[in-house]
Amino acid sequence: MYKVVIVDDEPLIAEGLRKTIDWDGYNCVVVGTASSGKEGLELVRSSNPDILFTDIRMPGMDGLTMVAALRSEYGNLQVIILTGYRDFEYARTALTLGVHRYLVKPSKMDELKEALETAVNNLAGTGEAGGGDDTGEDKTNANNFIVSQAVAYIEQHYREKLQLTDVAQAVYVSHWHLSKLLNATGKSFSDILNEIRIKKAQELMDDPSLHISDISEKVGFADTAHFSRVFRKYTGMSANEYRNKI
């Protein structure tokens, strides 16, 4: 039996799906429903489903990032979007990230059944090539999307006492999975964070009213000595040498 999770912030829709579709007829069983993106992610992680029906325009959730996270971390998960959001570009991006069907509410029953049948066939290995492919282009797109979102988050929060777990939470993946994705680029989380901080520090060096200690604090370092070591590592010179040079 294939496990199914349904996520929708409208409980009536989630419950309606659970009750109206003949899941047994498709060799499926609904293992849970959730009414928010956060609950949905927790449910996916705890139940490890094969198929996910989900809305992607729910409060407090970046739908595309969530979809990318699910396809990146759970490569064979069949994701079927069921949403009232009709933006073509949004739908196109979702499909490039590995969504298998993008259905607009209110969806007809035959559309839902066709989407479910396709998902089941993909899982059984009888569907079209690429559906749920753990090594396909959609998986690569999802990985790249998550990395870009993670870097963007670091660029926005580099001044803070930032940890890998903070970034992972923001892009909806586990910290170990994000670490793997970042390492695949040839740089660790620490490398990326420090490079961003040092780049910002170099920009601040243009302001003669700022002392090195001020700059160190502004870019997120807890102490000047640590800042100085990292600055030299990434620029090949001390902060004072760099300031004198420019």
Secondary structure, DSSP 8 states (H G I E B T S, - for coil): -EEEEEE-SSHHHHHHHHHHS-GGGGTEEEEEEESSHHHHHHHHHHH--SEEEE-S--TT--HHHHHHHHHHHSTT-EEEEEES---HHHHHHHHHTTEEEEEESS--HHHHHHHHHHHHHHHHT-S-TTTT-TTSHHHHHHHHHHHHHHHHHHHHHTTS---HHHHHHHTTS-HHHHHHHHHTTT--HHHHHHHHHHHHHHHHTT-TTS-HHHHHHHTT-S-HHHHHHHHHHHHSS-HHHHHHH-
